[in-house]
Amino acid sequence: MLDVGVGAGAASLPLRPGLVVGVDANQELLDAFVERAARYAIPAHPILGRWPEVGASTPVADVVVCHHVVYNVADLASFATALSEHARNRVVVELTAEYPLAWMAPYWAALHGWTQPDGPGADDAIEVLASLGVSAHQERWRGEAQMMGESGPERVARLGRRLCLPVARHGELRHLVDQYPPPRERELVTLWWDVPGRADGRARA
């Protein structure tokens, strides 16, 4: 299995494949991935770098997974094409249905007077894939929002950093958090598509 944007291996290691090749631009996260793989007794091969720049040095895998990465991608078409080129059988991509921080729009408006866009979203990603000739299957489901592990001052401090807000204005932010609380759940989308293999072991994009 190839895990692009592997982080600590949350998308791939629980599946317990025979080998996980993990690509990430963050060395600390790669170290955590290798350590966690060792605890699972799963062989792991880390590759430091950004996708698809490191594609030439990354082996083909039976399945390619990509977990909550695509919103950080500037050129999704090239990114997705490289995913397909490295899969013998299937690509699986998970993302939120809407931009992950869209719920913070009222904070930006109240604190800075800035109107935030409500996209891109999963439907835009599906359109990009369709433009590449990829007819992706999809499943939509609901999962817990990431910030539910935070409360009180910890939550306000983290939000303040994201909003580039000085500590002196955290009182305003606390009022907004009470008025517009962070979501407890979010809609998630799992996309997958099969990639017929070629005789040379590579895959068609």
C-alpha positions in Angstrom: 0.0 0.0 0.0 1.1 3.5 -0.8 -0.1 6.2 1.6 0.4 9.8 0.2 0.5 12.3 3.0 0.9 9.5 5.4 1.2 11.5 8.6 1.5 9.0 11.4 -0.2 6.3 9.3 -3.9 6.7 10.4 -5.2 5.8 6.9 -3.1 2.8 6.1 -1.7 1.1 9.2 -5.0 0.1 10.8 -5.7 -1.9 7.6 -2.6 -4.0 8.4 -1.3 -4.4 4.8 1.9 -6.4 4.1 4.0 -3.2 3.4 3.2 0.5 3.6 5.2 3.1 1.6 4.5 6.4 3.3 5.1 9.8 1.6 5.1 13.0 3.6 6.9 16.3 3.6 7.3 16.4 7.3 10.1 14.3 8.8 8.7 14.3 12.3 5.4 12.8 11.0 7.4 10.2 9.0 9.3 9.2 12.1 6.0 8.8 13.9 4.7 6.7 11.0 7.7 4.4 11.2 7.5 4.0 15.0 3.8 3.3 14.8 4.3 0.7 12.0 6.8 -1.1 14.2 4.2 -1.4 16.9 1.8 -2.9 14.4 4.7 -5.2 13.1 4.1 -3.8 9.6 7.0 -3.2 7.3 7.2 0.5 6.5 9.2 2.5 3.9 9.2 6.2 4.5 9.8 8.7 1.6 10.4 12.4 2.5 9.1 14.9 0.0 6.0 16.5 -1.6 3.7 14.7 -3.9 3.9 14.4 -6.9 7.5 15.7 -6.9 8.7 12.5 -5.4 6.7 10.3 -7.6 9.6 9.2 -9.7 11.3 7.7 -6.7 8.2 6.1 -5.3 7.3 2.5 -6.1 3.9 1.4 -7.5 1.6 -0.3 -5.0 -1.5 -2.4 -5.2 -3.6 0.3 -3.5 -2.9 4.0 -3.1 -4.6 5.9 -0.2 -4.7 9.6 0.5 -6.3 10.8 3.7 -7.4 14.4 4.2 -4.7 15.9 2.0 -6.3 17.2 -1.2 -7.3 20.6 0.3 -3.6 21.4 0.6 -3.0 20.6 -3.1 -2.5 23.5 -5.5 -2.8 21.3 -8.7 -5.2 18.5 -8.0 -5.2 17.2 -11.6 -1.5 16.5 -11.5 -1.7 15.2 -7.9 -4.5 12.8 -8.8 -2.9 11.6 -12.0 0.2 10.7 -10.1 -1.9 8.7 -7.6 -3.4 6.7 -10.4 0.0 6.2 -12.0 1.2 4.5 -8.8 -1.8 2.2 -8.3 -2.0 -1.3 -9.7 -5.6 -1.7 -8.7 -7.3 1.1 -6.8 -7.0 4.7 -5.4 -8.9 5.7 -2.3 -9.1 9.4 -1.3 -10.9 10.7 1.8 -11.8 14.4 2.3 -14.4 16.5 4.0 -17.5 17.4 2.0 -16.9 21.1 2.4 -13.7 23.0 3.0 -12.5 22.0 6.5 -12.5 25.5 8.0 -15.6 26.9 6.3 -17.4 26.9 9.6 -15.0 29.6 10.8 -16.4 32.2 8.4 -18.5 34.0 11.0 -15.3 34.5 13.1 -13.4 36.0 10.2 -16.3 38.3 9.4 -16.8 39.5 13.0 -13.1 39.9 14.0 -11.5 41.1 10.8 -14.4 42.1 8.5 -13.3 39.5 5.9 -15.7 37.5 3.9 -14.4 33.9 3.4 -15.2 31.7 0.4 -17.4 28.7 1.0 -15.3 26.4 -1.2 -13.7 24.4 -2.6 -15.5 21.3 -1.6 -15.6 17.6 -2.4 -17.9 18.2 -5.4 -15.1 20.3 -7.0 -12.6 17.5 -6.5 -15.1 15.1 -8.2 -15.3 17.5 -11.2 -11.5 17.6 -11.5 -11.4 13.8 -11.5 -14.1 13.7 -14.1 -12.1 16.1 -16.3 -9.3 13.5 -16.2 -11.7 10.7 -17.3 -11.9 9.3 -13.8 -15.4 8.2 -12.8 -15.0 8.1 -9.0 -17.3 6.2 -6.8 -18.3 8.0 -3.6 -19.6 7.3 -0.1 -20.7 10.1 2.2 -20.8 9.6 5.9 -20.5 11.6 9.2 -17.6 11.6 11.6 -16.5 13.5 14.7 -15.0 17.0 14.1 -11.3 17.2 15.0 -11.6 20.0 17.6 -13.9 18.1 19.9 -10.9 17.1 22.0 -10.4 20.8 23.0 -12.4 23.0 25.3 -12.2 26.2 27.2 -9.0 28.2 27.0 -7.3 25.5 24.9 -9.9 25.8 22.1 -9.9 29.6 22.2 -6.0 29.7 22.0 -5.9 27.4 19.0 -8.7 29.3 17.2 -6.9 32.6 18.0 -3.7 31.4 16.4 -5.7 30.3 13.3 -7.4 33.7 13.1 -4.1 35.7 13.6 -5.7 37.2 16.7 -3.8 38.8 19.6 -4.4 37.5 23.1 -6.0 40.8 24.0 -8.9 40.0 21.7 -9.5 36.5 23.0 -12.5 37.7 25.0 -14.3 38.7 21.7 -13.4 35.2 20.3 -14.9 33.5 23.4 -18.2 35.3 22.8 -18.2 34.2 19.1 -17.4 30.6 20.1 -20.5 30.7 22.4 -22.6 32.2 19.6 -21.2 30.0 16.8 -19.8 26.9 18.4 -17.5 24.6 16.4 -19.3 21.7 14.7 -19.5 18.4 16.6 -19.7 16.4 13.4 -18.7 16.9 9.8 -19.7 15.2 6.5 -16.9 13.1 5.1 -16.5 11.8 1.6 -14.6 8.6 0.5 -13.8 8.6 -3.2 -12.3 5.5 -5.0 -11.6 4.5 -8.5 -10.1 1.4 -10.0 -7.0 1.6 -12.2 -6.5 -1.3 -14.7 -2.9 -2.4 -14.7 -0.5 -2.6 -17.6 1.8 -5.5 -18.6 4.9 -3.6 -17.3 3.4 -3.4 -13.8 2.8 0.3 -14.0 -0.8 1.6 -14.2 -2.7 3.7 -16.6 -3.4 7.3 -15.4 
